[in-house]
Structures are given as C-alpha cells and as structure tokens.
C-alpha cells in the first residue's frame, strides 16, 4: 500500500477520536446551512435546509418500505447497522420514527432521481424507481457522519441535517471502466470496486474482458480462450479468467448496486490472446506466442476468413446470453494492423451479429467510421476533441459516451512522480479530471448528443485493489459529479472542499487514495 505515514496517522487519529471523544454522544448537532445539506458528491440539483428539522437515528428507528422498495431498504439497513449498532428493522408500516422509502409518482426527478425530505419525525426518500431510491440512499449516507462507514459499532450521534433535496442526473449514463485484461482482478476485487463507485451514483461498469495480454471470460464453445489465452498478463504473471458462473455473479452483484455491466471484447485489434489460443483465427494459420508487454496496434483478426465470424457469433452469443444489459462493447480501437477497407468489411459483418443476439453495440469512437446503426454508441477517448466521424454520428442521431483520455482516464499519472500509471495522454491531476464539460469536449457533439461520461481505468501498471483505489480516488468522484450534477453547479473551489470531506470516509473504508496537494485534506 502507498498510503503515506501521514495518511496512516490521520486514519488512526480519526479512529481514536471516534472511540474516545466523550462529547460526541451528548453534544448538540451544529445547525446545518444550505451548503451543509448539499455537502455531498455529486452535488444535488436543489437543497433547501431547515436547521430546526434535524433527524436523529436512535435504537427505536425503523426503515419503512413497501414491497417494491424492499431491496434498497435492505441495502440501506446493511449500511447502517454495523456502525450504529441499531436493529433498524425493515417493515412495511410503523409508527416509530423512521426512514421511509417510497416508490410512486414523484415530480421533476425522472427515472433516476429522488426527493429526500428530512424532518424531526423522520426521513422520507421518494422516487419513481428503485434506481432513484438507491441514488437517494447514497446521498443520505453522505449526510450522516463519516463514522457511519465503519463496519464496527462507532460512537454517535447519528444526525441527518433537516431540509429537502430534489435531485436527478444531468446524463443517464455515468460509467466506470475496469481493464481486467492487462492484469486480472479476482471477483472480490471487482465487487469491491463496484461498491466504491456505487457511492457516487455511477450506474455502468464497463468490463474490458479481452485484449492482447489476456482473455478473461469463459466461452464454452472455444474453451482455450480462457484456459490458454487467459493464462498470463502484463509482466508474465499467472493471469486468470472468470467462469460463466462467476461472471453471472458479478453481473448480479452489480445489479444489486443498481449498476449495469457492459462487457467488452475488443476487436478486430487487441486480439493476440485469442489469436494465440486458436491458430485457425490467423490468416496464415500460425498461432503467435502469448504476449505480456504493453504495446498496442499489432494484432488483428483475419477479416477474410469465414471462421472469424463463426468464432465471433459464438463468443457474442454466449456473452449476450450471460448479460442482461442492452449493450455489448465491441472495442474497435487502435486497429492499426487492419487496413481501412478491411475495418469497414469487418464491422459490416460484426454489427449484425450483435443485433442478431438481441444486443445494441457500443464501441470506441473508431466504430463511427463504419457507419453504425443509430442505436450504436461510440465512446470518444482521444485527447484533441476532434473526430469528424464521431461528429457525423452525433449529427445522425447516435448518442456518444465521452471519455477524453487527458481528463477521464484514471490510469494517467497524477504527476511525474506518481508511482503508478502512464502519461501518454498527459498528467491528470484532480482538478484536470474535474474541470471539463462533456457538452464541449468533442467538436460537433453537443449536450443533446451526449449519452454520458465514463472513467476508464486501464491496468498496465495495476496489480491489486490498492492500485485501483490509488488511481481512481480522488479523481473518479469528480467525473461522477460531472455526469450527474447540473452544469451550473460546476465549481472547482466548492468541489475541492466537498472532496476533502470524503477523506475520513475513505480512510474508514480502507480506500488507499492519493492525497493530492490541490486539496486541503483534513
């Protein structure tokens, strides 16, 4: 772990304070103002404080939820019980002070937003969907003291500031991508990341499942993809892969956090692991050796062979059957070993295969060259903000996911001294990751054409959860806020203060974050 000595001492001091400070149990809550009620990430659309209406959780508090809200209510209870030590029973009706979760017609908030009302008598969280309730729960947990994140009983009081929040997202798509191909991450490591990103209302997890260095998903009709193609990783480590049962478990776990998994099989380039596994996929019929370096652009499926499309039909078919979400990501980037003519031919064959299996295609922005259907979603990743094909796709009605590498790539080094990451797109400090606007990031792609934002995390230099956390935090919450909060709320100086207040939560959760000098951490 790279947590600094100061960070460790800070975490220890925080824990000692929580356990030894006698004033905590009886001291009155500081009267919150509007800023305190909105002192969360992502910042809400509207927050009106009522300092006289603070609600205090007690051993008598219950969680009230009808049948439709039960899943989110159980999740909330699981968050709050360990730290408070309270029973917090989940019931359909109660006369006790409660946190009430209500599904029903809720004005202004759409299908992902919520209304949160806090009075002395209780908390009411109302939404049109379970997704909205879950988003509201993430706000509620940040309104409680950081100690609420403890998995052991901590000292109260547990006070929610009074007032009302009305909140809904700017963009429907707010994603994080995890590259499990360059280095493999076990199921529990991916679940840990799912829990971390869910806190910030991220609702898509893009899993980069195949690349030159490794194939990470079991395909029963082509078993050597996983057993051989997944047997190594960057640097020559043992690699690994997910069985179909493990992948389904990950998809279900993400769904329980209201996150949709979008699996990616990159093609026609980034395919050395597949080519090494099956010689017949190569134009010359000769399998190349497994690859453990980090160069790109040297591999390509054989565009003119029928078996290439038989292979992809099988792979896409099995993956589609395992994936309840609407989208499959087909990569399409950096296909330098494929001629432009062959690229067009390839995509002309693959896009109908995706549709045949009942899915919509997502891909890196290069797929826009292939005149994809209007349902396809190109994902812009470059640094110059200019791509005529992406702009043409937006004009034709395609929605674009925006992930500029010099802003949103979480694997870029913070500075020249960063122990992890690369810097081909530049150094990306916390302010760089926050201070951009998706509606102006790509020329010719305005607000109406933006599906949302995504924060990719490539793993050439990352080997474990500590590495993931060090690169994602504190940058990922800022990108999540860009995707959720209104453009009018975007303010670095305000954000950096709210960001600093997340640090005690991360310390309690054991998140190994980077203490950027741009933020006045507590």
Secondary structure as GFF3:
##gff-version 3
##sequence-region A 1 522
A	DSSP	alpha_helix	5	20	.	.	.	ID=ss1
A	DSSP	alpha_helix	23	26	.	.	.	ID=ss2
A	DSSP	alpha_helix	34	37	.	.	.	ID=ss3
A	DSSP	beta_strand	46	49	.	.	.	ID=ss4
A	DSSP	three_ten_helix	51	53	.	.	.	ID=ss5
A	DSSP	beta_strand	55	57	.	.	.	ID=ss6
A	DSSP	beta_strand	62	65	.	.	.	ID=ss7
A	DSSP	three_ten_helix	67	69	.	.	.	ID=ss8
A	DSSP	alpha_helix	70	84	.	.	.	ID=ss9
A	DSSP	beta_strand	90	91	.	.	.	ID=ss10
A	DSSP	beta_strand	98	103	.	.	.	ID=ss11
A	DSSP	beta_strand	114	119	.	.	.	ID=ss12
A	DSSP	beta_strand	122	127	.	.	.	ID=ss13
A	DSSP	alpha_helix	130	143	.	.	.	ID=ss14
A	DSSP	three_ten_helix	146	149	.	.	.	ID=ss15
A	DSSP	beta_strand	158	160	.	.	.	ID=ss16
A	DSSP	beta_strand	163	167	.	.	.	ID=ss17
A	DSSP	beta_strand	173	179	.	.	.	ID=ss18
A	DSSP	alpha_helix	187	198	.	.	.	ID=ss19
A	DSSP	beta_strand	204	211	.	.	.	ID=ss20
A	DSSP	beta_strand	214	215	.	.	.	ID=ss21
A	DSSP	three_ten_helix	220	222	.	.	.	ID=ss22
A	DSSP	alpha_helix	224	227	.	.	.	ID=ss23
A	DSSP	three_ten_helix	234	236	.	.	.	ID=ss24
A	DSSP	alpha_helix	244	256	.	.	.	ID=ss25
A	DSSP	beta_strand	260	267	.	.	.	ID=ss26
A	DSSP	alpha_helix	272	277	.	.	.	ID=ss27
A	DSSP	three_ten_helix	279	281	.	.	.	ID=ss28
A	DSSP	alpha_helix	306	322	.	.	.	ID=ss29
A	DSSP	beta_strand	327	331	.	.	.	ID=ss30
A	DSSP	alpha_helix	340	356	.	.	.	ID=ss31
A	DSSP	beta_strand	360	364	.	.	.	ID=ss32
A	DSSP	three_ten_helix	365	370	.	.	.	ID=ss33
A	DSSP	beta_strand	377	380	.	.	.	ID=ss34
A	DSSP	alpha_helix	388	396	.	.	.	ID=ss35
A	DSSP	beta_strand	400	402	.	.	.	ID=ss36
A	DSSP	alpha_helix	405	408	.	.	.	ID=ss37
A	DSSP	alpha_helix	430	434	.	.	.	ID=ss38
A	DSSP	three_ten_helix	447	449	.	.	.	ID=ss39
A	DSSP	beta_strand	450	457	.	.	.	ID=ss40
A	DSSP	alpha_helix	465	472	.	.	.	ID=ss41
A	DSSP	alpha_helix	475	484	.	.	.	ID=ss42
A	DSSP	three_ten_helix	487	489	.	.	.	ID=ss43
A	DSSP	alpha_helix	492	500	.	.	.	ID=ss44
A	DSSP	alpha_helix	503	509	.	.	.	ID=ss45
###
